[in-house]
Structures are given as C-alpha cells and as structure tokens.
Amino acid sequence: MQKNNQIIINKKNSLAGHKDCIYKITVSSDKKTFFSADGTGIVARWNLENPEIGDLIIKVPNSIYAMDLWENIEKSTENSIEKLVIAQNFEGLHLINLKEKKEEKSIKLTNDYIFDIKIIQKNIWVACGDGTIIIVDIENWAIKKYIKTTEKSARKITFHIDLQKVAVGFSDCSIQIFDMNTFLPLHHIKAHQNSVFALQFSPCGKYLISGSRDAHLKIWNVSDNFTIYRDIVAHLYALNDISYSQNGEYFATCSMDKSIKIWDSETFQLLKVIDKSRHAGHATSVNTISWTDFNDYLLSAGDDKFISVWELEIE
C-alpha cells in the first residue's frame, strides 16, 4: 500500500572544520555523539546537543575511508568502554582510546587501500583494495583469516546478526555472502554493471539492498537465495551509501550526483530528494550518510568538506 506521508526537510546545521573530503561518519552508542574521518587522516568527534564545535580525536598520516566503534567490556570493572577502530590507507588498523585520545594498538595489514571495516561480534572484517578480505581477532589483535576470491577491490561490508550472514560488495560488480562464524562463502551474486559501493541488510532481514557506481539501487530477496526483487535507477551517478531510519520504515541513499534521496522501505517508493537547489544541500559528491537515533537526525558528508544535519518531519 502506498503511503501518503508528507516529508518536510529542515537543515539544522552545516558543520565545518575538515580540510579535505569526508569519507566516513560513525555514530556512537550514546546516540548523540558521532565521528567523522577525512582524506588528511583526521578523525573528529561531534555532539549533536552542541554540534558547532568539533573535537579532534587523532590524526594519522594517510587518508581514512573506514572506521567502526567497539564496545569493550573491561573484565575488572564490567564497565563498557567504547573505543574507535580506524583504517588507515596503505597501513592497517588503529585502536583509539577515546577518553585519552591516543592510539592503544595498531596492526599493519596491507599496502593497498582499505575501503571498509565492520566489527562483527569479536572480529573485524576488513575490505581491501586488492580484493582481499582480512579478518582480525579484535581481542587478541591478530590476523585470523585471509579470504581472496577476486583481484578486484572489496568495497563494502554489511551483516545481519540474526541471519548470521555477512555480505561483501566488490569492484568486479559482484556481491558475495559469507557465513559469519565459519567465514565460508554461501552465495555469489552477479549484481551490477559496475563496482558495488553501498550495501545494507534491511532491519527485518527480508532484503539485501545494494547500490553501485552504475547508479542503480537493487533489492535482493534473502529467503529466495538472493534473487533480484527490484531494480531501480536511483541516481544520476554513483550511489555511495545507504542508511536506514531507526524505526526501519525509511532508508536514505546518497550519490556522486550531490543528492540524498529518501525511500519507503516497504514499497521502495521515492519520497523525497534533498539537494542544493531545494534544501541548500551539498555542492559536491555526498560520500557518507548515517541516520541517528537523536531526534531522528540524518547526517551526511562528502567532498565539500561539510557535515550536514537534517531533520525530517514526517506527517
């Protein structure tokens, strides 16, 4: 059934401070704090309650395309301490103590780009530019497994805990599905006409959604061996990222075409376009988005070096 909800877009903030393209936004478990990383190797921390002032966390020598948060349970106190894992291109992973703003550990992984990382249970899955997936034991800080199925870049990782499946998008146009525990390959999907840049399981677990450099948004039926369910020409240029709203009813996509689009997650109907002419959106490619639990704000950032904070009123 088609929804008749009206979406009103309000731009709450435009946050400056980065000196290069922003490639990744990661939201903290406290919902109001988020982190941004850029092409100069800077990681900044922001608070949505007082977003105008960013806090420099760390700077590494090379660009950062990927990072993720790890909640570490300290056995001596049983307190949960949040730490940040960042991936430095041509080097490897760095474990950052957020309280002290310093590096605790690092591990050299590759001489290539690192396009994505995801912390899944006690493992870090790392997507590398040479097509290798490296799995790192986060507690022992040691390489656990190498997976090599193609010479083309591994670009995006997503997972679904309930399904115990990990999906990886590659530059050979494919999506590969792996068992979360055994790391064994389960499915190989010839997915797009170009590199797979964006990938998300729907919160309900029924669908896997992919976006590509070919500008298409594709929906895959998980229970039917990942057969194609919908194929949508979603943007004019490369589709860079996908993020679901906290209630799972909507999702957003962003693109090299400078736009953000809001979609109905049940019907896959396009509901709203956020761009520069209509909403003072981004002037260049939008590289990363994240839908937060704090006032249901949507965060976006890209090549223009700004972070935008969007409020979506759904009536």
PyMOL commands that set and color helices and strands:
alter all, ss='L'
color gray80, all
select helices_A, chain A and resi 222-224+276-279
alter helices_A, ss='H'
color red, helices_A
select strands_A, chain A and resi 7-15+22-27+33-38+42-47+55-59+64-74+79-88+92-97+102-108+114-120+123-128+132-137+142-148+154-160+165-170+174-179+185-190+196-201+207-212+216-221+227-233+239-244+250-255+260-264+270-274+286-291+298-302+307-314
alter strands_A, ss='S'
color yellow, strands_A
deselect
rebuild
show_as cartoon
